[in-house]
Amino acid sequence: MRKLLAVLSVVLSCCLAFSAPAFAAPAPLPVDYNFFAGIPDELTHPGGSLPGSNDWNCKPSPEHPNPVVLVHGTGGGAQTNWGVYAPLLANEGYCVYALTYGNYTNLPWPISAIGGMRPMEQSAAELSAFVDRVLAATGANRVDIVGHSQGTLMPTYYVKHLGGAAKIDKYISLAPLWNGSNAAGGGDIAAFARRLGAADVLNSSVGALCGACVEFLTGAPFMQDLQSGGIYAPNITYTNITTAYDEAVVPYTSGLLAAPNATNIVVQNGCAQDYSDHAGLAGSPRAAAFVLNALDPAHPHPVPCVFVPPFTG
């Protein structure tokens, strides 16, 4: 009898093993901490989406109720700027979305993949429509923004002029420029041109190719408009992540704007091995940990201090 029961037990166990469905968790997406990690995807899938991003069936979890919208910088795009952050955030359980804005869609690829070129007023309208689409698809009330370079500044126009203040919860900026940039003396040159009454010459030359480039210069009328009444919206939580080696935001302290609802971080503080420059900041594992902690401060990740090279991060 005991032998019979033992045989039946083995048979039953085998049957259950074969019939029970397997619920294996999906393998995490590979994360390459390199600013240029997304470029191969653009080359092989022009105009597509990075793995982990733009899943319009994604529903936010209770742990991460806000979808994350990635906003690239000047010359970047949804794929080329976010090779680190699309898979990283998806692995963390976020619904992740990225757009290419401000590009010349009437021109052939690869020129059409170069975003952030048109005036920021136009780009902000594109961001507004994209955020509305994300909210409608996910059922969320607000999004979190992670921006890089121009992608830290352009959304402020959306916040101040296009109703974005009610739709953004956390606003996280990599290499922000709240006081504009004077890289290569561009802000000084533009100010001199305005004093000479030659601003139209500058706008028609540089601005014809990159309308945004004349807007984010220190002292530009666009910057004065955003700064009027204060950059920050009171109901949004801001995190500014900067690098002392930024060669595009000059001075880098342009992104360190104090306020009760803002946290300012310089990645070199406490880590002299981080040589991130303007581009490399979006590839730095140290900066990425700060971003994760800003998105979910209740569950902080350890912030590494490792050697981070310029350009790639």
Contacts in CASP RR format, 6 or more apart in sequence:
PFRMAT RR
TARGET T0000
AUTHOR 0000-0000-0000
METHOD contacts of the structure
MODEL  1
MRKLLAVLSVVLSCCLAFSAPAFAAPAPLPVDYNFFAGIPDELTHPGGSL
PGSNDWNCKPSPEHPNPVVLVHGTGGGAQTNWGVYAPLLANEGYCVYALT
YGNYTNLPWPISAIGGMRPMEQSAAELSAFVDRVLAATGANRVDIVGHSQ
GTLMPTYYVKHLGGAAKIDKYISLAPLWNGSNAAGGGDIAAFARRLGAAD
VLNSSVGALCGACVEFLTGAPFMQDLQSGGIYAPNITYTNITTAYDEAVV
PYTSGLLAAPNATNIVVQNGCAQDYSDHAGLAGSPRAAAFVLNALDPAHP
HPVPCVFVPPFTG
28 87 0 8 1.000
28 91 0 8 1.000
29 51 0 8 1.000
29 52 0 8 1.000
29 87 0 8 1.000
29 90 0 8 1.000
29 91 0 8 1.000
30 87 0 8 1.000
31 84 0 8 1.000
31 87 0 8 1.000
31 88 0 8 1.000
31 91 0 8 1.000
32 83 0 8 1.000
32 84 0 8 1.000
33 84 0 8 1.000
33 283 0 8 1.000
33 284 0 8 1.000
33 285 0 8 1.000
33 288 0 8 1.000
33 313 0 8 1.000
34 83 0 8 1.000
34 84 0 8 1.000
34 283 0 8 1.000
34 312 0 8 1.000
34 313 0 8 1.000
35 83 0 8 1.000
35 84 0 8 1.000
35 279 0 8 1.000
35 280 0 8 1.000
35 282 0 8 1.000
35 283 0 8 1.000
35 311 0 8 1.000
35 312 0 8 1.000
35 313 0 8 1.000
36 80 0 8 1.000
36 312 0 8 1.000
37 83 0 8 1.000
37 84 0 8 1.000
37 283 0 8 1.000
38 50 0 8 1.000
38 79 0 8 1.000
38 80 0 8 1.000
38 82 0 8 1.000
38 83 0 8 1.000
39 79 0 8 1.000
39 80 0 8 1.000
41 48 0 8 1.000
41 50 0 8 1.000
41 51 0 8 1.000
41 79 0 8 1.000
41 83 0 8 1.000
42 48 0 8 1.000
42 77 0 8 1.000
42 79 0 8 1.000
42 80 0 8 1.000
42 110 0 8 1.000
42 113 0 8 1.000
45 79 0 8 1.000
46 109 0 8 1.000
46 110 0 8 1.000
46 113 0 8 1.000
47 78 0 8 1.000
47 79 0 8 1.000
47 100 0 8 1.000
47 109 0 8 1.000
47 113 0 8 1.000
48 78 0 8 1.000
48 79 0 8 1.000
49 78 0 8 1.000
49 79 0 8 1.000
49 86 0 8 1.000
49 98 0 8 1.000
50 78 0 8 1.000
50 79 0 8 1.000
50 82 0 8 1.000
50 83 0 8 1.000
50 86 0 8 1.000
50 87 0 8 1.000
50 98 0 8 1.000
51 86 0 8 1.000
51 87 0 8 1.000
51 90 0 8 1.000
52 86 0 8 1.000
52 87 0 8 1.000
52 89 0 8 1.000
52 90 0 8 1.000
52 96 0 8 1.000
53 70 0 8 1.000
53 78 0 8 1.000
53 82 0 8 1.000
53 86 0 8 1.000
53 90 0 8 1.000
53 96 0 8 1.000
53 97 0 8 1.000
53 98 0 8 1.000
54 78 0 8 1.000
54 96 0 8 1.000
54 97 0 8 1.000
54 98 0 8 1.000
55 95 0 8 1.000
55 96 0 8 1.000
56 137 0 8 1.000
57 137 0 8 1.000
58 67 0 8 1.000
58 95 0 8 1.000
58 96 0 8 1.000
58 137 0 8 1.000
58 138 0 8 1.000
59 95 0 8 1.000
59 138 0 8 1.000
59 139 0 8 1.000
60 66 0 8 1.000
60 67 0 8 1.000
60 94 0 8 1.000
60 95 0 8 1.000
60 138 0 8 1.000
60 139 0 8 1.000
60 140 0 8 1.000
61 93 0 8 1.000
63 93 0 8 1.000
63 296 0 8 1.000
64 92 0 8 1.000
64 93 0 8 1.000
64 94 0 8 1.000
64 95 0 8 1.000
64 295 0 8 1.000
64 296 0 8 1.000
65 140 0 8 1.000
66 140 0 8 1.000
66 142 0 8 1.000
66 143 0 8 1.000
66 144 0 8 1.000
66 169 0 8 1.000
66 170 0 8 1.000
67 94 0 8 1.000
67 95 0 8 1.000
67 96 0 8 1.000
67 97 0 8 1.000
67 134 0 8 1.000
67 135 0 8 1.000
67 138 0 8 1.000
67 140 0 8 1.000
67 143 0 8 1.000
67 144 0 8 1.000
68 89 0 8 1.000
68 94 0 8 1.000
68 95 0 8 1.000
68 96 0 8 1.000
68 97 0 8 1.000
68 143 0 8 1.000
68 144 0 8 1.000
68 145 0 8 1.000
68 146 0 8 1.000
68 295 0 8 1.000
69 97 0 8 1.000
69 98 0 8 1.000
69 99 0 8 1.000
69 127 0 8 1.000
69 130 0 8 1.000
69 131 0 8 1.000
69 134 0 8 1.000
69 143 0 8 1.000
69 144 0 8 1.000
69 145 0 8 1.000
69 146 0 8 1.000
70 78 0 8 1.000
70 81 0 8 1.000
70 82 0 8 1.000
70 85 0 8 1.000
70 86 0 8 1.000
70 96 0 8 1.000
70 97 0 8 1.000
70 98 0 8 1.000
70 146 0 8 1.000
70 147 0 8 1.000
71 98 0 8 1.000
71 99 0 8 1.000
71 101 0 8 1.000
71 127 0 8 1.000
71 145 0 8 1.000
71 146 0 8 1.000
71 147 0 8 1.000
71 148 0 8 1.000
71 151 0 8 1.000
71 152 0 8 1.000
71 154 0 8 1.000
71 155 0 8 1.000
72 78 0 8 1.000
72 80 0 8 1.000
72 81 0 8 1.000
72 82 0 8 1.000
72 98 0 8 1.000
72 100 0 8 1.000
72 101 0 8 1.000
72 115 0 8 1.000
72 116 0 8 1.000
72 147 0 8 1.000
72 148 0 8 1.000
72 149 0 8 1.000
72 150 0 8 1.000
72 151 0 8 1.000
73 81 0 8 1.000
73 115 0 8 1.000
73 116 0 8 1.000
73 147 0 8 1.000
73 148 0 8 1.000
73 149 0 8 1.000
73 150 0 8 1.000
73 151 0 8 1.000
74 115 0 8 1.000
74 116 0 8 1.000
74 117 0 8 1.000
74 149 0 8 1.000
74 150 0 8 1.000
74 210 0 8 1.000
74 212 0 8 1.000
74 213 0 8 1.000
75 114 0 8 1.000
75 115 0 8 1.000
75 116 0 8 1.000
75 117 0 8 1.000
76 100 0 8 1.000
76 113 0 8 1.000
76 114 0 8 1.000
76 115 0 8 1.000
76 116 0 8 1.000
77 98 0 8 1.000
77 100 0 8 1.000
77 103 0 8 1.000
77 113 0 8 1.000
77 114 0 8 1.000
77 115 0 8 1.000
77 116 0 8 1.000
78 98 0 8 1.000
78 99 0 8 1.000
78 100 0 8 1.000
79 98 0 8 1.000
79 100 0 8 1.000
79 113 0 8 1.000
80 113 0 8 1.000
81 98 0 8 1.000
81 148 0 8 1.000
81 282 0 8 1.000
82 98 0 8 1.000
82 282 0 8 1.000
84 282 0 8 1.000
84 283 0 8 1.000
84 288 0 8 1.000
85 96 0 8 1.000
85 146 0 8 1.000
85 282 0 8 1.000
85 288 0 8 1.000
85 291 0 8 1.000
86 96 0 8 1.000
86 98 0 8 1.000
88 288 0 8 1.000
88 292 0 8 1.000
89 96 0 8 1.000
89 146 0 8 1.000
89 295 0 8 1.000
90 96 0 8 1.000
92 292 0 8 1.000
92 296 0 8 1.000
94 295 0 8 1.000
95 134 0 8 1.000
95 138 0 8 1.000
95 140 0 8 1.000
97 130 0 8 1.000
97 134 0 8 1.000
97 143 0 8 1.000
99 126 0 8 1.000
99 127 0 8 1.000
99 130 0 8 1.000
100 113 0 8 1.000
100 115 0 8 1.000
101 115 0 8 1.000
101 116 0 8 1.000
101 123 0 8 1.000
101 126 0 8 1.000
101 127 0 8 1.000
101 130 0 8 1.000
101 154 0 8 1.000
102 115 0 8 1.000
102 116 0 8 1.000
102 117 0 8 1.000
102 118 0 8 1.000
102 122 0 8 1.000
102 123 0 8 1.000
102 126 0 8 1.000
102 212 0 8 1.000
103 112 0 8 1.000
103 113 0 8 1.000
103 114 0 8 1.000
103 115 0 8 1.000
103 116 0 8 1.000
103 117 0 8 1.000
103 118 0 8 1.000
104 111 0 8 1.000
104 112 0 8 1.000
104 114 0 8 1.000
104 117 0 8 1.000
104 118 0 8 1.000
105 112 0 8 1.000
106 112 0 8 1.000
116 123 0 8 1.000
116 150 0 8 1.000
116 154 0 8 1.000
116 210 0 8 1.000
116 212 0 8 1.000
117 209 0 8 1.000
117 210 0 8 1.000
117 211 0 8 1.000
117 212 0 8 1.000
118 211 0 8 1.000
118 212 0 8 1.000
119 211 0 8 1.000
119 212 0 8 1.000
119 215 0 8 1.000
120 150 0 8 1.000
120 153 0 8 1.000
120 154 0 8 1.000
120 157 0 8 1.000
120 211 0 8 1.000
120 212 0 8 1.000
120 215 0 8 1.000
120 216 0 8 1.000
120 222 0 8 1.000
121 157 0 8 1.000
123 154 0 8 1.000
123 212 0 8 1.000
124 154 0 8 1.000
124 155 0 8 1.000
124 157 0 8 1.000
124 158 0 8 1.000
124 161 0 8 1.000
124 162 0 8 1.000
125 162 0 8 1.000
127 154 0 8 1.000
127 155 0 8 1.000
127 158 0 8 1.000
128 158 0 8 1.000
128 162 0 8 1.000
128 163 0 8 1.000
128 164 0 8 1.000
131 143 0 8 1.000
131 158 0 8 1.000
131 164 0 8 1.000
131 167 0 8 1.000
131 168 0 8 1.000
132 167 0 8 1.000
134 140 0 8 1.000
134 143 0 8 1.000
135 141 0 8 1.000
135 142 0 8 1.000
135 143 0 8 1.000
135 167 0 8 1.000
142 166 0 8 1.000
142 167 0 8 1.000
142 168 0 8 1.000
142 169 0 8 1.000
143 167 0 8 1.000
143 168 0 8 1.000
143 169 0 8 1.000
144 168 0 8 1.000
144 169 0 8 1.000
144 170 0 8 1.000
144 171 0 8 1.000
144 172 0 8 1.000
144 295 0 8 1.000
145 155 0 8 1.000
145 168 0 8 1.000
145 170 0 8 1.000
145 171 0 8 1.000
145 172 0 8 1.000
146 172 0 8 1.000
146 174 0 8 1.000
146 291 0 8 1.000
146 295 0 8 1.000
147 155 0 8 1.000
147 172 0 8 1.000
147 173 0 8 1.000
147 174 0 8 1.000
148 173 0 8 1.000
148 174 0 8 1.000
148 175 0 8 1.000
148 281 0 8 1.000
148 282 0 8 1.000
149 174 0 8 1.000
149 175 0 8 1.000
149 177 0 8 1.000
149 248 0 8 1.000
149 249 0 8 1.000
149 278 0 8 1.000
150 212 0 8 1.000
150 216 0 8 1.000
151 173 0 8 1.000
152 173 0 8 1.000
152 174 0 8 1.000
152 175 0 8 1.000
152 176 0 8 1.000
152 177 0 8 1.000
152 240 0 8 1.000
153 176 0 8 1.000
153 177 0 8 1.000
153 178 0 8 1.000
153 180 0 8 1.000
153 216 0 8 1.000
153 226 0 8 1.000
154 212 0 8 1.000
155 164 0 8 1.000
155 168 0 8 1.000
155 171 0 8 1.000
156 226 0 8 1.000
156 231 0 8 1.000
157 226 0 8 1.000
158 164 0 8 1.000
159 165 0 8 1.000
159 168 0 8 1.000
159 171 0 8 1.000
159 233 0 8 1.000
159 236 0 8 1.000
160 226 0 8 1.000
160 233 0 8 1.000
165 233 0 8 1.000
165 235 0 8 1.000
165 236 0 8 1.000
166 235 0 8 1.000
168 233 0 8 1.000
168 236 0 8 1.000
169 236 0 8 1.000
169 237 0 8 1.000
170 236 0 8 1.000
170 237 0 8 1.000
170 238 0 8 1.000
170 239 0 8 1.000
170 294 0 8 1.000
170 295 0 8 1.000
171 236 0 8 1.000
171 237 0 8 1.000
171 238 0 8 1.000
171 239 0 8 1.000
172 238 0 8 1.000
172 239 0 8 1.000
172 241 0 8 1.000
172 291 0 8 1.000
172 294 0 8 1.000
172 295 0 8 1.000
173 238 0 8 1.000
173 239 0 8 1.000
173 240 0 8 1.000
173 241 0 8 1.000
173 255 0 8 1.000
174 241 0 8 1.000
174 281 0 8 1.000
174 282 0 8 1.000
174 287 0 8 1.000
174 291 0 8 1.000
175 241 0 8 1.000
175 242 0 8 1.000
175 243 0 8 1.000
175 246 0 8 1.000
175 248 0 8 1.000
175 249 0 8 1.000
175 252 0 8 1.000
175 255 0 8 1.000
175 278 0 8 1.000
175 281 0 8 1.000
175 282 0 8 1.000
176 240 0 8 1.000
176 241 0 8 1.000
176 242 0 8 1.000
176 249 0 8 1.000
176 254 0 8 1.000
176 255 0 8 1.000
176 257 0 8 1.000
177 216 0 8 1.000
177 249 0 8 1.000
177 254 0 8 1.000
177 255 0 8 1.000
178 227 0 8 1.000
178 231 0 8 1.000
178 240 0 8 1.000
178 254 0 8 1.000
178 255 0 8 1.000
178 257 0 8 1.000
179 218 0 8 1.000
179 223 0 8 1.000
179 227 0 8 1.000
179 254 0 8 1.000
179 255 0 8 1.000
179 257 0 8 1.000
180 216 0 8 1.000
180 217 0 8 1.000
180 218 0 8 1.000
180 219 0 8 1.000
180 220 0 8 1.000
180 223 0 8 1.000
180 249 0 8 1.000
180 254 0 8 1.000
181 187 0 8 1.000
181 216 0 8 1.000
181 217 0 8 1.000
181 218 0 8 1.000
181 248 0 8 1.000
181 249 0 8 1.000
181 250 0 8 1.000
181 254 0 8 1.000
182 188 0 8 1.000
182 217 0 8 1.000
182 218 0 8 1.000
182 250 0 8 1.000
182 251 0 8 1.000
183 247 0 8 1.000
183 248 0 8 1.000
183 249 0 8 1.000
183 250 0 8 1.000
184 250 0 8 1.000
185 250 0 8 1.000
186 217 0 8 1.000
186 218 0 8 1.000
187 217 0 8 1.000
187 218 0 8 1.000
187 219 0 8 1.000
187 220 0 8 1.000
188 218 0 8 1.000
189 202 0 8 1.000
190 199 0 8 1.000
190 202 0 8 1.000
190 214 0 8 1.000
190 217 0 8 1.000
190 219 0 8 1.000
190 220 0 8 1.000
191 218 0 8 1.000
191 219 0 8 1.000
193 199 0 8 1.000
193 201 0 8 1.000
193 202 0 8 1.000
202 214 0 8 1.000
203 211 0 8 1.000
203 214 0 8 1.000
206 213 0 8 1.000
206 214 0 8 1.000
207 213 0 8 1.000
207 214 0 8 1.000
214 220 0 8 1.000
215 221 0 8 1.000
215 222 0 8 1.000
215 223 0 8 1.000
216 222 0 8 1.000
216 223 0 8 1.000
217 223 0 8 1.000
218 254 0 8 1.000
231 257 0 8 1.000
232 238 0 8 1.000
232 257 0 8 1.000
232 259 0 8 1.000
232 261 0 8 1.000
232 262 0 8 1.000
234 261 0 8 1.000
236 261 0 8 1.000
237 261 0 8 1.000
237 262 0 8 1.000
237 294 0 8 1.000
238 259 0 8 1.000
238 261 0 8 1.000
238 262 0 8 1.000
238 263 0 8 1.000
239 262 0 8 1.000
239 263 0 8 1.000
239 265 0 8 1.000
239 290 0 8 1.000
239 291 0 8 1.000
239 294 0 8 1.000
240 255 0 8 1.000
240 256 0 8 1.000
240 257 0 8 1.000
240 262 0 8 1.000
240 263 0 8 1.000
240 264 0 8 1.000
240 265 0 8 1.000
241 265 0 8 1.000
241 267 0 8 1.000
241 281 0 8 1.000
241 287 0 8 1.000
241 290 0 8 1.000
241 291 0 8 1.000
242 249 0 8 1.000
242 252 0 8 1.000
242 253 0 8 1.000
242 255 0 8 1.000
242 256 0 8 1.000
242 264 0 8 1.000
242 265 0 8 1.000
242 266 0 8 1.000
242 267 0 8 1.000
242 281 0 8 1.000
243 252 0 8 1.000
243 266 0 8 1.000
243 267 0 8 1.000
243 268 0 8 1.000
243 274 0 8 1.000
243 276 0 8 1.000
243 277 0 8 1.000
243 278 0 8 1.000
243 280 0 8 1.000
243 281 0 8 1.000
243 287 0 8 1.000
244 252 0 8 1.000
244 266 0 8 1.000
244 268 0 8 1.000
245 252 0 8 1.000
245 268 0 8 1.000
245 275 0 8 1.000
245 276 0 8 1.000
245 277 0 8 1.000
245 310 0 8 1.000
246 252 0 8 1.000
246 277 0 8 1.000
246 278 0 8 1.000
246 281 0 8 1.000
247 277 0 8 1.000
247 278 0 8 1.000
248 278 0 8 1.000
249 255 0 8 1.000
249 278 0 8 1.000
252 266 0 8 1.000
255 264 0 8 1.000
256 264 0 8 1.000
256 266 0 8 1.000
257 264 0 8 1.000
258 264 0 8 1.000
263 294 0 8 1.000
265 290 0 8 1.000
267 274 0 8 1.000
267 276 0 8 1.000
267 281 0 8 1.000
267 284 0 8 1.000
267 286 0 8 1.000
267 287 0 8 1.000
267 290 0 8 1.000
267 308 0 8 1.000
268 274 0 8 1.000
270 305 0 8 1.000
271 286 0 8 1.000
271 305 0 8 1.000
273 305 0 8 1.000
273 306 0 8 1.000
273 307 0 8 1.000
273 308 0 8 1.000
274 284 0 8 1.000
274 286 0 8 1.000
274 305 0 8 1.000
274 306 0 8 1.000
274 307 0 8 1.000
274 308 0 8 1.000
275 307 0 8 1.000
275 308 0 8 1.000
275 309 0 8 1.000
275 310 0 8 1.000
276 283 0 8 1.000
276 284 0 8 1.000
276 286 0 8 1.000
276 287 0 8 1.000
276 308 0 8 1.000
276 310 0 8 1.000
276 313 0 8 1.000
277 310 0 8 1.000
277 311 0 8 1.000
279 310 0 8 1.000
279 311 0 8 1.000
279 312 0 8 1.000
279 313 0 8 1.000
280 308 0 8 1.000
280 309 0 8 1.000
280 310 0 8 1.000
280 311 0 8 1.000
280 312 0 8 1.000
280 313 0 8 1.000
281 287 0 8 1.000
281 313 0 8 1.000
282 313 0 8 1.000
283 308 0 8 1.000
283 312 0 8 1.000
283 313 0 8 1.000
284 308 0 8 1.000
284 313 0 8 1.000
285 304 0 8 1.000
285 306 0 8 1.000
285 308 0 8 1.000
286 303 0 8 1.000
286 304 0 8 1.000
286 305 0 8 1.000
286 306 0 8 1.000
286 308 0 8 1.000
289 301 0 8 1.000
289 302 0 8 1.000
289 303 0 8 1.000
289 304 0 8 1.000
290 303 0 8 1.000
292 301 0 8 1.000
293 300 0 8 1.000
293 301 0 8 1.000
293 303 0 8 1.000
END
